[in-house]
């Protein structure tokens, strides 16, 4: 048996690559192929695409687990600040809901060398932040309407 780097046997690698053809990945082949083509990498071998999808899936799982760990640490720190004593903290932690924040994700991604930044503002509409000219209200009509209402009050 041939040994590759890090003590991995060549037969194990061949078996893994052979099984990729029938394994259904969490990331669709079309999505992987799209991003590979955008990066300038073209291949018709499904096994290569799935091997890359497997690596991406593993990275996503690692980042998610790390973000979850950061979230747990953050929530334990918050609970520790609110309650004192072991029994109070354990009871409060059991009732708390797990919530991942973008800060948890940022800390996890930073460990992998990925830097993310928040945009200066969030545009939820295509015209958000764009000032549109408002039509000027006709002054003459306002004065006429005011004069008509004051005339009606005098009667």
Secondary structure, 3 states (H helix, E strand, C coil): CCECHHHCEHHHHHHHHHHCCCCCCCCCHHHHHHHHHHCCCCCCCHHHHHHHHHHHHHHHHHHHHHHHHHHHHHHHHHHHHHCCCHHHHHHHHHHCCCCCCHHHHHHHHHHCCCCCCCCCCCCCCCCCCCCCCCCCCCHHHHHHHHHHHHHHHHC
